[in-house]
Amino acid sequence: MFYGMGFRYKMISKTDQKIDRSQPYVIISNHTSIMDVMLPCILFPNHPLCYVGKKELEKIPIFGTVYKRVCVMVDRNSARSRADVYRRCAERMQKGHSVVIFPEGGVPDDTSIVLDQFKDGAFILATKHQFPIAVFSFKGLKEMFPFDNKKGYPGVVKVFFNDILTPDLSLKELREKAFNEIQFSLIEKIK
């Protein structure tokens, strides 16, 4: 779907670390477009992926059927649902699945926001179950495939592989380090 819509990506690695095919990860990135969801599938072809996603999206015809199979649904208005996400994600990871979480918790309505504040979910999951965090930044999709369907164009997305963070830092340190790495990649001038 990503390629068929006229998109390509250019990988820019900012680390010497490599993705281990046998290691499940908590995969995080910024979230600015529906196409952000496609990129982890392309970047991790040898990893079964599980997404944490909003429960209300399962109501979309056809898409909702597929969505329910690959996502751990969360009702963000329910504390019980939010708490249960960790258990269900850990079960998937114990089976070898990597979990994709957009730590901003959604796409901000204000399009001038480069990177919204991170929620703790991805970092709680990583520290509690000792899974490394693969940190990516996706640059360009906000303009190429925005939520305003009157705008957009095909093109090349810059994908920054920032780092793999080990869960030996505190939750706050992990969240801040990941936020800073993603934010720097988004504001950095790279051709």
N, C-alpha and C positions, 0 to 999 in steps of 0.2 A: 504494500500500500504506500509506504514512504517513497520508494523509488518510482512507483507508478504515478504519483502525483507531481513528479518533476523535481524531487529533492535528492540531493547527494550530501555526503558529509566529508569533512576533512578532519582527521584525528590529529590533535596536537597533544603530545604527552609531556607533562611537566614533572614526571617522576621516572626513576629508573626501575620502579617496581613493575612486576608483570602480573597479569591475572592468572591464577592457578585454576586449571580446568576442573580439578577435583575438590576445590574449596567453595562452599556456599558463602555468599556475601550479602550484606545489606547494601544495596545500591542506591545512592542518593544523587539528586541533581536539582537544579532550579526547575521551575515549572511555569511556562509562559504560553503553552500551546497544546492542543490535542496531540500534535505530532511528537511531543516530548515522550509520550507513552511508547511510540514505535521504536525509538532509538535503542533502549536497552535490549530489545529483542534482536536487533542487528548487532549490537556490540557484544552480546553474550550468547552466541549461537550454540555453545556447548553446555549451557546452564539452563535447566528448567527454571522458569521464572514465575514468581507469584507477586502480584501487585496488591498494595493496600489501596482500596478505592472507596469512593463515596457510594453508599447504599442506593441513593436516589437514581444513579445512572443505570441501574439494572432494569429500569422501566422503559428504556429506549428500545423500540422494536428491533429485532435481530441482533443488534449490538449488545443488548442486555443479556441475551442468552449466552453469548461468548464470554462476556464480561464476568458473569457469575462463575464460570468455570476456572478462570485464571486469577480471580481476585479474592482476597479476604475482605469482605464488606465491612464497612464501619458506618454506623449511624452516629454522626458527630454530635447529635443532640442527646445521645444516651451514654451516660458514664459507664453503664454495664457493657455496652457494645464496644466502647473505646478500650476498656480493660481487657475484654475477651480477645481483642486483636492480637495481643502479645502471645497468648497461649496458642492461637491458631497459626500464627506466623512461625512460632518456634517448632510446632509440629511439622510444618512444611519444610523448614530448614533441616530438621533432623532427618528428613527423607532426601536431603541433598538439594533442595530448591534454594535459589537465591531470592531475596525479597527486595522488591523495588518500592521505595517510598520517596515521595516528594515532600521534604520536611517543611515546606512553606504551608502545607495543608490545603493547598488550592491555589488558584490563580487570582491575584489581586485585581479588583475592579479598576483601580487607579493604574493606568498603563505607564505612568511616569516612574513607578516603583521598579527599580532594577532587580532587587532581591528582597522579599518580605522576610520578617522575622521567622526563625525556625521554631517548630514545635518539638517536643522532646521524644516523640515516639520512636523514631529510627535509632536514636542514641540509647534509649532505655532497652530496646530489643538487642542491640549490639552488646551493651555492657552486661546485661543480665544473662545472655546466652553465649557470650564470648565469641561473637562473629565479627570478622573485620568489615570495615566500611569502605566500599569503593566510591570515591568522590569524583563526580563529573560535573562539568558546566556545559550547557547547550546554549550557544550564542547565535542568534539570527532568526530563530523560529518565531519570536515575538512579532517580527515585522513580516516574515514570509508567510506565516499561517496564523494570523491573529484570530481571536474569537469574533471579531467583526467580519462577517463573511463578504463584505463589499470590498475588502482590502486583501492584499497578499499577492504573492508571486512565487514561482519556483526558484530554486537556487541551492547554494552550497552552505550547509550549516557547519559552523565550527564546533567541534566536540573536543573539549579539554578533559584529558584524563589527569586530574589533579594529584591524586594520592590514594594510597590505601592506608586507612587509619586503623590501628590496633586498639582494641577496647581496654587497654591498660591505663588510659587517662580517665579522669572523672567525667561524668555525663556533661557537665558544664564546659569542661575543656574540649571535649570532643565536638560538642555543638558549636562552640566559638571557632575552633580550628577549621571545621568543615565550612562554616558560614564565610569565614575570611578567605579561604581558598577559592570557593565558588565566586564570591563577590569580586575578588581580584581578577580572576579570569574574564569576568563579564565586562569590567571597566578597562582592562588592559588593551592597548592598541596593538593588535597583531594582524598582519595581512594574510 
